[in-house]
Amino acid sequence: MKIAFILFPGVFLMLFSCQQSADSDKMAKNDPIDFSAMDTSVRPQNNFFLYANGTWLKNTKIPASQFSWGSFSTLQDSSIVRLHKILDSLSKLSGAAPGSVSQQTGDLYLSAMDSDGIEKKGYDPVKPELDAIERIKNYKDLMNLVAAAYAVNHAPFFSFTVGADDRNSTINIAHFDQGGLGLPSRDYYFKNDSATEKIRNGYVSYISRIFTLIGNQPAEAVKKANSVMQLETVLAKVSKTPVALRDPIANYHKESVNSINKTFHGFKDFLEKLGVPSDSILVGQPEFFQGLYSILQKTPIQTLRSYLCFHIMNDDADYLSHDFVNAKFNYNRLLTGQSQMKERWKRMTSMVDSQLGDALGQLYVQKYFPPESKQKINELVDNILSTYAERLQKLSWMSDSTRQKAVQKLHAIVKKVGYPDKWKDYSSIHITRDNIIANLKGTANYSYKRDINKIGKPVDRSEWDMTPPTINAYYEPTQNNINFPAGILQPPFYFVSGDDAVNYGGIGMAIGHEITHGFDDQGRQYDADGNLKEWWTPEDAKRFKQRAQKIIDQYSGYIAVDTLHLNGELTEGENIADNGGTAIAYAAFKKTAQGSGDEKINGFTPDQRFFLSLAQIWRIKVRPERERTLALTNPHSSPKWRVNGPASNTPAFYDAFHVEPSDSMYRPDSLRVKIW
């Protein structure tokens, strides 16, 4: 489980507006703060997100091929352009040694860009798998095929991964969790509002379209699509909600293979086919697997075949002929609001990054991430960590017993910045220039074998779960480490020549956010060594939950889109991290020379610049369809509330912008949340 980072009184406002007008040209050219994005007709005390970003939001149109646009997407676009330049140059090389970084990355990209060749093949590359599905006659055949599917990039019926044992974090173990659904979450199968029904109907139409494209008559295609939907609905009934999946203790069940085989007959044989060399596995949701076994026994073989057929086609659709690509996009647009597909070179550049990330990442950091950048970020991280320790020592609600262990955990956090110390070796993968599906099966099988070989062996804590160009960051609770890929360590998060206020409000907040994940409602249940183990006194745990409940209540009151509210329970951990990250980054900033002074830059105090920088990293405009999907499935709050939520809980924000009880951003002391 990794937790990823993927928001005046009239006279005072008038002074702000005049100052901005007088210095606008100078600001636009030299200042990391984008003053042209601000809307000074909005009082910062009433809606700070709009004050910092309102003009940009009014003037910005989301590109047709995007479901959102803003700080992350513009950075992602620039990163894709950089990666494309690398791949384009490699694809033109001839004579590169087989298995070399240049040959593999260049040829994988070429195979994905071979539109004519892909078009001529249609879905021929997938036919052997479809033929194998049609040969399924019984339950044993079914489980044998499912095991084979996992070895080549498919995950039917449930999720299989390999990672640390949450209660013995030094050793890798096989994890089995619920899965198998095509809609974004189990709730989509049961909600009856018009927006969800439209998506559900669109999903069935998409399934039917896939069956038509592989030769079924329309009536038969509709029949098969409905049977797949019915099967998935039954699976959804035995699945936990996204909120229920957030409880690490409730989703930890270590079972012997013999034990689970008693309730899921044949599972032991399945594990042998899968290649899992273990007597024990982790089963996240035993009730799901008990339900799944019953479902597999009762469901007609033809329906199970149809389910497997559709999901294998869906997994590969993006890399088949245009009919399949368009069919998948036309369904996905219901979830995203996009009216146009991204350019092929962008999609395929991202694919190479996901499949051969360490190979492409080596080339990326050589060109775009010098060693001095890594050193500067490490220094900033150290300042934030030391500030966190100081704040832990002063927490009034935590006892000395728990505090001592919290400080111990904080000091044990390992920071990983930029890129891994050692790179994965992909040289055993056979990559050709003319078969994208075979190439993807090769990269998938490499990852599968690598995972199988980890089972029962020590966890490699130097390994990364994100590629170096990724615009994101994450905390890994079982390893107690924070990870910041090179991709995010650039504007608007980090400016090499930026002032401290800007950098602490940007990347500093992100760093504080990831550290706080070690102490949010999930992360706090893991100890300094990354083990799921109780280290809190009952009294301190109760006090934490009381404070966390205020976070849940606060964010549950915010509207995501239309009348749909945020789910305060689903977003609890990320909201705790946003609030903690803001508080810690600000406290660390105040230890710098700029933070301890009051010299204005372009009319704004150091504290004001800190909060403006924080607000502008969440300068994101999201399509309503995507906003709805995120509100129902994503543990992060909407950009607006990632700014206004933490700001309304931060006393320094009140002081910086003179927030009064009559202002909309004001929250009474009794409702302001302070955990970390």
C-alpha positions in Angstrom: 0.0 0.0 0.0 1.7 3.2 -1.1 0.1 6.5 -0.5 0.5 9.0 -3.4 0.5 12.8 -3.4 -1.7 12.2 -7.8 -5.6 23.6 -3.6 -9.4 41.6 3.4 -10.8 44.4 4.6 -11.6 46.6 1.6 -8.7 49.0 2.1 -6.2 46.1 2.3 -7.5 44.5 -0.8 -7.3 47.8 -2.7 -3.6 48.2 -1.8 -3.0 44.6 -3.1 -4.8 45.5 -6.4 -2.9 48.7 -6.9 0.5 47.1 -6.2 -0.2 44.3 -8.6 -1.2 46.8 -11.3 1.9 48.9 -10.8 4.4 46.0 -11.0 2.6 43.6 -13.3 5.2 43.6 -16.1 8.0 43.1 -13.7 6.2 40.3 -11.8 5.2 38.4 -14.9 8.8 38.2 -16.1 10.8 37.5 -12.9 8.6 36.0 -10.2 7.7 32.3 -9.8 4.3 33.4 -8.5 2.0 33.9 -11.5 0.2 37.1 -10.7 -1.6 37.1 -14.0 -3.5 34.1 -12.7 -5.0 35.9 -9.7 -8.4 37.3 -9.5 -8.2 40.3 -7.1 -11.9 41.0 -7.4 -12.2 37.9 -5.1 -11.3 38.6 -1.5 -8.7 36.1 -0.3 -10.6 35.9 3.0 -13.6 34.5 1.2 -12.1 32.1 -1.4 -8.4 31.9 -1.4 -8.3 29.3 -4.2 -10.1 31.7 -6.6 -8.2 34.7 -5.4 -4.9 33.0 -6.3 -6.1 31.3 -9.5 -9.5 32.9 -10.5 -8.4 34.7 -13.7 -6.5 31.7 -14.9 -9.6 29.5 -14.3 -11.8 31.9 -16.2 -9.5 32.2 -19.2 -8.3 28.6 -19.4 -9.9 26.0 -21.7 -9.2 22.4 -21.0 -7.7 20.9 -24.2 -10.1 18.5 -25.9 -7.8 15.6 -25.3 -7.5 16.2 -21.5 -9.9 15.6 -18.6 -8.2 18.3 -16.6 -5.6 21.1 -17.1 -3.3 22.8 -14.7 -0.1 22.5 -12.8 0.2 18.8 -12.9 -1.0 18.4 -16.5 1.3 21.1 -18.0 4.2 19.6 -16.1 3.2 16.1 -17.4 3.0 17.5 -20.9 6.5 19.0 -20.7 7.8 15.7 -19.3 6.2 13.7 -22.2 7.8 16.1 -24.7 11.2 15.4 -23.1 10.7 11.7 -23.1 9.5 11.8 -26.7 12.7 13.5 -27.8 14.7 10.8 -26.2 12.6 8.0 -27.7 12.5 9.6 -31.1 16.2 9.8 -31.3 16.6 6.2 -30.1 14.1 4.9 -32.6 16.2 6.3 -35.4 19.3 4.4 -34.3 20.4 1.3 -36.1 22.8 -1.3 -34.9 22.1 -0.9 -31.1 23.1 -4.0 -29.2 20.2 -6.4 -28.5 19.0 -6.0 -25.0 20.6 -2.6 -24.5 18.7 0.3 -23.1 18.8 2.1 -26.5 17.5 -1.0 -28.4 14.7 -1.9 -26.0 13.3 1.5 -25.4 13.6 2.6 -29.0 12.1 -0.5 -30.5 9.3 -0.7 -28.0 8.3 2.8 -29.0 8.6 2.0 -32.7 6.4 -1.1 -32.3 3.7 1.1 -30.6 3.9 3.7 -33.4 3.6 1.2 -36.2 0.1 2.2 -37.0 0.0 0.6 -40.4 1.2 -2.7 -39.1 -1.1 -2.7 -36.2 -4.1 -1.8 -38.4 -3.3 -4.7 -40.7 -3.2 -7.2 -37.8 -6.5 -6.1 -36.4 -7.0 -8.3 -33.3 -5.0 -11.3 -34.7 -2.3 -10.9 -31.9 -5.0 -11.7 -29.3 -6.7 -14.6 -31.1 -4.6 -17.3 -29.5 -5.8 -16.2 -26.0 -9.4 -16.0 -27.2 -9.1 -19.5 -28.7 -7.8 -20.7 -25.3 -10.8 -19.2 -23.6 -13.2 -21.0 -25.9 -11.5 -24.3 -24.9 -12.5 -23.9 -21.3 -14.8 -26.7 -20.4 -14.8 -26.8 -16.6 -13.7 -25.0 -13.4 -10.2 -26.5 -13.5 -9.7 -25.3 -17.1 -10.9 -21.8 -16.0 -8.4 -21.5 -13.1 -5.5 -22.8 -15.3 -6.3 -20.1 -17.8 -6.6 -17.4 -15.1 -3.1 -18.4 -13.9 -1.7 -18.1 -17.4 -3.4 -14.7 -17.9 -1.7 -13.3 -14.8 1.7 -14.1 -16.4 1.0 -11.8 -19.4 -0.6 -8.6 -18.1 -4.1 -9.6 -17.2 -5.9 -9.7 -13.8 -9.3 -11.4 -14.1 -11.6 -11.8 -11.1 -9.3 -10.6 -8.4 -5.9 -8.8 -7.7 -2.6 -10.6 -7.2 0.5 -8.7 -6.2 3.7 -9.3 -4.3 4.9 -7.0 -1.5 6.0 -6.7 2.1 4.0 -8.6 4.7 2.4 -5.8 6.6 3.1 -7.5 10.0 6.6 -8.7 9.0 7.7 -5.9 6.7 11.2 -7.3 5.9 9.8 -10.3 3.9 7.8 -10.4 0.7 4.6 -12.3 0.5 1.9 -12.9 -2.1 -1.1 -10.6 -1.7 -4.6 -11.5 -3.0 -7.3 -8.8 -2.9 -10.7 -8.2 -4.4 -10.9 -7.0 -8.0 -12.3 -8.1 -11.4 -14.6 -5.1 -11.9 -14.7 -3.1 -15.1 -16.4 0.0 -13.6 -14.4 2.4 -11.4 -15.6 1.0 -8.1 -18.3 -1.4 -6.7 -20.6 1.6 -6.0 -21.1 2.2 -9.8 -23.0 -1.0 -10.0 -25.7 0.1 -7.5 -26.0 3.9 -7.5 -29.2 4.9 -9.4 -28.6 8.6 -10.1 -28.8 9.6 -13.8 -25.1 10.2 -14.2 -24.1 6.7 -12.9 -26.8 5.0 -14.9 -25.5 6.7 -18.1 -22.0 5.4 -17.3 -23.3 1.9 -16.6 -25.3 1.8 -19.8 -22.3 3.1 -21.7 -20.1 0.3 -20.2 -22.5 -2.4 -21.4 -22.6 -0.8 -24.9 -18.8 -0.8 -24.9 -18.7 -4.5 -23.9 -21.2 -5.2 -26.7 -19.1 -3.3 -29.2 -16.0 -5.4 -28.4 -17.9 -8.6 -29.0 -19.2 -7.2 -32.3 -15.7 -6.3 -33.4 -14.4 -9.9 -32.8 -17.2 -11.4 -35.0 -20.3 -11.8 -32.9 -23.7 -10.9 -34.4 -25.3 -7.8 -32.8 -27.9 -9.8 -30.8 -25.3 -12.3 -29.5 -23.0 -9.4 -28.6 -25.7 -7.7 -26.6 -26.5 -11.0 -24.8 -22.9 -11.6 -23.9 -22.5 -8.0 -22.7 -25.5 -8.3 -20.4 -24.1 -11.5 -19.0 -20.8 -9.9 -18.3 -22.5 -7.0 -16.6 -24.6 -9.4 -14.5 -21.5 -11.3 -13.4 -19.7 -8.2 -12.4 -22.7 -6.9 -10.5 -22.7 -10.1 -8.4 -18.9 -9.7 -7.9 -19.6 -6.1 -6.8 -22.0 -7.3 -4.2 -19.3 -9.3 -2.4 -16.8 -6.5 -2.7 -15.9 -3.9 -0.1 -16.5 -0.2 -0.6 -13.5 2.2 -1.3 -13.9 3.5 2.3 -13.8 -0.1 3.8 -10.7 -0.9 1.9 -8.8 1.9 3.7 -8.6 0.0 7.0 -5.3 -1.9 7.0 -6.1 -4.1 9.9 -9.6 -5.1 8.5 -7.9 -6.0 5.2 -5.1 -8.1 6.6 -5.6 -11.8 6.8 -2.6 -14.2 6.7 -3.8 -17.6 5.8 -2.2 -21.0 5.1 -2.7 -22.3 1.5 -4.4 -25.4 3.0 -6.8 -23.2 4.9 -8.0 -21.1 2.0 -8.2 -24.3 -0.1 -11.0 -25.5 2.2 -13.3 -22.6 1.3 -11.9 -22.0 -2.2 -11.5 -25.5 -3.6 -8.7 -25.8 -6.1 -7.0 -22.6 -5.0 -3.9 -24.6 -4.0 -3.6 -26.0 -7.5 -4.1 -22.5 -8.9 -1.2 -21.2 -6.8 1.0 -23.9 -8.1 0.1 -23.0 -11.7 0.7 -19.4 -10.8 4.1 -20.3 -9.4 3.6 -19.0 -5.9 6.2 -20.8 -3.8 4.6 -20.3 -0.3 2.6 -22.1 2.3 1.0 -18.8 3.4 -0.5 -15.9 1.6 -2.2 -12.6 2.5 -5.9 -12.5 1.7 -7.2 -8.9 2.0 -10.9 -9.7 1.9 -11.7 -13.4 2.7 -15.4 -12.7 2.3 -14.9 -11.7 -1.3 -13.0 -14.9 -2.1 -15.6 -17.0 -0.4 -18.2 -15.2 -2.5 -16.1 -15.5 -5.6 -15.8 -19.3 -5.3 -19.5 -19.6 -5.0 -20.0 -17.3 -8.0 -17.6 -19.3 -10.2 -19.4 -22.5 -9.3 -22.8 -21.2 -10.1 -22.1 -19.1 -13.2 -22.5 -20.8 -16.6 -19.2 -21.6 -18.4 -20.2 -19.5 -21.4 -20.7 -16.4 -19.2 -17.2 -17.0 -17.6 -15.8 -17.3 -21.1 -17.5 -14.0 -22.1 -16.1 -12.2 -19.0 -12.5 -13.4 -19.7 -12.8 -12.6 -23.4 -14.0 -9.0 -22.8 -11.4 -8.3 -20.1 -8.5 -9.6 -22.2 -9.7 -7.5 -25.1 -10.1 -4.5 -22.9 -6.6 -4.8 -21.5 -5.1 -4.8 -25.0 -7.6 -2.5 -26.8 -5.3 0.5 -26.8 -2.7 -1.4 -28.8 -5.0 -3.0 -31.4 -6.5 -1.5 -34.6 -8.4 1.8 -34.5 -11.8 0.2 -34.0 -10.8 -1.2 -30.6 -9.0 2.0 -29.6 -12.0 4.1 -30.5 -14.4 1.8 -28.7 -12.5 2.0 -25.5 -12.1 5.8 -25.7 -15.8 6.4 -26.4 -16.6 4.6 -23.2 -13.8 6.2 -21.1 -15.0 9.7 -22.2 -18.1 9.2 -20.1 -15.8 9.1 -17.1 -13.4 11.8 -18.2 -15.4 14.3 -20.3 -12.7 14.2 -23.0 -13.9 14.8 -26.5 -10.7 14.0 -28.3 -8.0 11.3 -27.8 -4.5 12.3 -26.9 -2.0 12.1 -29.8 -0.7 8.6 -30.4 2.9 9.7 -29.7 1.9 10.9 -26.2 0.0 7.8 -25.4 2.8 5.5 -26.5 5.6 7.6 -24.9 3.7 7.1 -21.6 3.4 3.4 -22.3 7.2 3.0 -22.7 7.7 4.9 -19.4 5.3 2.5 -17.7 6.8 -0.7 -19.2 10.6 0.1 -19.2 10.6 2.9 -16.7 14.1 2.3 -15.3 15.6 2.1 -18.8 14.0 5.3 -20.0 14.5 6.9 -16.6 18.2 6.5 -16.8 18.3 8.5 -19.9 15.9 11.1 -18.5 17.9 11.9 -15.4 21.2 12.0 -17.3 19.7 14.8 -19.4 17.3 16.6 -17.1 18.2 16.0 -13.4 21.7 17.0 -12.4 23.2 15.8 -9.1 23.1 19.3 -7.6 19.3 19.2 -7.8 19.2 16.1 -5.8 21.5 17.6 -3.1 19.3 20.8 -2.8 16.1 18.8 -2.4 17.8 16.5 0.2 18.7 19.6 2.3 15.1 20.9 2.1 13.8 17.5 3.2 16.2 17.4 6.1 14.9 20.8 7.3 11.3 19.7 7.1 12.1 16.4 9.0 13.8 18.3 11.8 10.9 20.7 12.0 8.5 17.8 12.2 10.5 16.4 15.1 10.3 19.8 16.9 6.6 19.9 16.5 6.1 16.4 17.8 8.0 17.3 21.0 5.5 20.1 21.5 2.2 18.3 20.8 -0.1 19.0 23.7 -2.6 16.1 23.0 0.0 13.3 22.8 1.5 11.5 25.8 5.2 11.1 26.3 5.0 7.4 25.7 3.5 7.6 22.3 5.5 10.8 21.4 8.8 8.9 22.0 7.7 6.2 19.5 6.4 8.8 17.0 9.8 10.6 17.1 11.5 7.2 16.7 9.4 6.5 13.6 10.1 10.0 12.2 13.8 9.6 12.5 13.6 6.2 10.8 12.0 7.6 7.7 14.2 7.0 4.6 14.2 9.7 2.0 14.5 8.8 -1.7 15.0 11.6 -4.1 15.1 11.8 -7.9 15.8 8.2 -9.0 16.9 4.8 -7.6 20.5 4.0 -6.7 20.3 0.8 -8.8 18.4 0.3 -12.0 16.3 -2.7 -13.1 18.0 -4.8 -15.8 15.5 -5.5 -18.6 18.0 -7.1 -21.0 16.3 -10.5 -20.8 13.2 -9.1 -22.4 13.0 -9.7 -26.2 11.7 -6.5 -27.8 11.0 -6.2 -31.5 10.0 -3.4 -33.8 6.9 -4.9 -35.3 4.8 -6.6 -32.5 3.5 -4.3 -29.8 1.3 -7.0 -28.2 4.1 -9.5 -28.0 6.4 -6.8 -26.5 3.8 -6.0 -23.8 3.5 -9.6 -23.0 7.2 -9.8 -22.7 7.5 -6.8 -20.3 4.5 -8.1 -18.3 6.0 -11.5 -18.0 9.3 -10.0 -16.8 7.5 -8.1 -14.0 5.5 -11.2 -13.2 8.6 -13.5 -12.9 10.4 -10.8 -10.9 7.5 -10.7 -8.4 7.3 -14.4 -8.1 11.0 -14.6 -7.4 10.6 -12.1 -4.5 8.2 -14.2 -2.5 9.7 -15.3 0.8 12.8 -13.2 0.3 13.9 -9.9 2.0 12.2 -6.7 0.8 14.5 -4.5 -1.3 13.9 -1.1 0.2 15.9 0.6 -2.4 13.4 -0.3 -5.1 11.1 2.4 -6.5 7.4 2.1 -7.4 7.4 5.2 -9.6 9.6 6.0 -12.6 11.9 9.0 -12.4 9.9 11.2 -14.8 6.7 10.7 -12.9 4.9 13.9 -11.7 4.0 12.6 -8.3 5.4 11.4 -4.9 4.5 8.8 -2.4 4.9 7.4 1.1 5.3 3.6 1.6 4.1 2.6 5.1 5.7 -0.9 5.1 9.1 0.6 4.3 8.6 3.9 6.1 10.1 5.9 3.3 9.2 9.0 1.3 9.8 9.1 -2.5 10.1 12.1 -4.8 10.8 11.2 -8.4 12.8 13.7 -10.5 9.7 14.6 -12.5 8.0 16.6 -9.7 11.2 18.4 -8.7 10.7 21.3 -11.1 8.4 24.3 -11.5 5.8 25.0 -10.2 6.7 22.7 -7.3 10.4 23.6 -7.1 12.3 26.5 -8.6 16.1 26.3 -8.6 16.4 30.1 -8.2 13.1 30.6 -6.4 12.8 32.2 -3.0 12.2 30.0 0.1 8.5 31.1 0.4 7.8 29.8 -3.1 9.7 26.5 -2.7 8.4 25.7 0.8 4.8 26.5 -0.3 5.3 24.2 -3.3 7.6 21.2 -2.9 8.0 21.8 0.8 4.2 21.3 1.2 4.5 18.1 -0.9 7.3 16.8 1.3 5.4 17.6 4.5 2.4 15.9 3.0 4.3 12.6 2.4 5.9 12.6 5.8 2.4 13.2 7.4 1.2 10.1 5.6 3.3 8.2 8.1 1.0 9.6 10.8 -2.4 9.7 9.1 -5.3 7.4 10.0 -3.6 4.5 8.0 0.1 5.3 8.3 0.0 5.8 12.1 -0.9 2.1 12.5 2.6 1.1 11.1 5.6 1.3 13.4 9.1 2.7 12.7 10.1 -0.6 10.9 7.0 -0.6 8.7 5.1 -3.2 10.6 1.3 -3.1 11.2 1.6 -3.0 14.9 -0.1 -1.0 17.7 2.3 1.5 19.2 -0.2 4.1 20.5 -1.6 4.2 24.0 -5.4 3.8 23.9 -5.9 7.3 25.2 -3.7 8.8 22.4 -5.4 6.7 19.8 -8.8 8.0 21.0 -7.6 11.6 20.9 -6.2 11.2 17.4 -9.5 9.8 16.2 -11.4 12.7 17.7 -9.3 15.1 15.8 -9.5 13.1 12.6 -13.2 13.0 12.9 -13.2 16.8 12.6 -11.3 16.4 9.3 -13.9 14.0 8.1 -16.8 16.3 9.1 -15.1 19.4 7.5 -14.5 17.8 4.1 -17.8 16.0 4.0 -19.4 19.4 3.9 -17.5 20.5 0.7 -19.1 20.1 -2.7 -17.1 18.4 -5.4 -19.4 19.0 -8.4 -23.0 19.9 -8.7 -24.7 18.6 -5.6 -22.1 15.7 -5.0 -20.2 16.2 -1.8 -16.7 15.0 -1.1 -16.6 11.7 0.9 -14.8 12.8 4.1 -14.1 9.2 5.1 -12.6 8.2 1.7 -10.4 11.4 1.6 -9.5 11.3 5.4 -5.9 10.3 5.0 -5.1 12.7 2.1 -6.8 15.6 4.0 -4.8 14.9 7.1 -1.7 14.9 4.9 -2.6 18.1 3.2 -3.2 19.9 6.5 -0.1 18.4 8.2 2.0 19.1 5.1 0.9 22.8 5.1 1.6 23.2 8.8 5.0 21.5 8.7 6.2 23.3 5.6 5.2 26.7 6.9 7.0 26.0 10.3 10.1 24.9 8.4 9.9 28.0 6.1 9.8 30.2 9.2 13.3 28.9 10.1 14.8 30.3 6.9 16.2 33.9 6.6 13.3 35.0 4.4 10.7 33.3 6.6 12.0 35.0 9.7 11.8 38.4 8.1 9.1 40.6 6.6 10.6 42.0 3.4 8.1 42.1 0.6 8.7 40.9 -2.9 6.5 42.5 -5.5 4.2 43.8 -2.8 3.6 40.5 -0.9 5.0 39.5 2.4 7.0 36.2 2.8 4.0 34.5 4.4 1.6 35.7 1.7 4.0 34.3 -0.9 4.1 31.0 0.8 0.3 30.6 0.7 0.1 31.9 -2.9 2.7 29.3 -4.0 0.8 26.6 -2.2 -2.5 27.6 -3.9 -0.9 27.8 -7.4 0.4 24.2 -7.3 -3.2 23.2 -7.2 -4.2 25.4 -10.1 -6.2 22.7 -11.9 -9.3 22.9 -13.9 -11.3 19.6 -14.1 -14.1 18.5 -16.3 -17.3 17.7 -14.4 -17.4 14.1 -15.5 -13.9 13.6 -14.2 -14.6 15.5 -11.0 -17.6 13.2 -10.4 -15.5 10.0 -11.0 -12.8 11.3 -8.6 -15.3 12.2 -5.9 -16.6 8.7 -5.9 -13.3 6.8 -6.2 -10.3 8.9 -5.4 -8.9 9.4 -1.9 -7.8 13.0 -2.7 -10.0 16.0 -2.4 -10.8 18.4 -5.3 -8.1 21.0 -6.0 -10.1 23.9 -4.5 -10.5 22.1 -1.2 -6.8 21.1 -1.1 -6.2 24.8 -0.8 -9.1 26.3 1.1 -9.4 23.4 3.5 -5.9 23.5 5.0 -5.7 27.3 4.8 -8.9 27.6 6.9 -7.3 25.5 9.6 -3.9 27.4 9.6 -3.6 30.4 12.0 -0.7 31.8 9.9 -3.1 32.2 6.9 -5.5 34.2 9.1 -2.7 36.5 10.1 -1.2 36.8 6.6 -4.5 37.8 5.0 -6.3 39.4 7.9 -9.2 36.9 8.0 -12.0 37.9 10.3 -15.0 36.0 11.8 -17.3 37.5 9.1 -15.2 36.1 6.3 -16.1 32.8 4.4 -12.6 31.3 5.0 -13.0 31.7 8.7 -13.5 28.7 10.9 -14.0 29.1 14.7 -11.2 27.8 16.9 -13.4 25.0 18.1 -13.7 23.6 14.5 -10.1 24.3 13.3 -8.2 21.0 13.0 -4.7 20.6 14.3 -3.3 17.1 14.4 0.3 17.5 13.4 
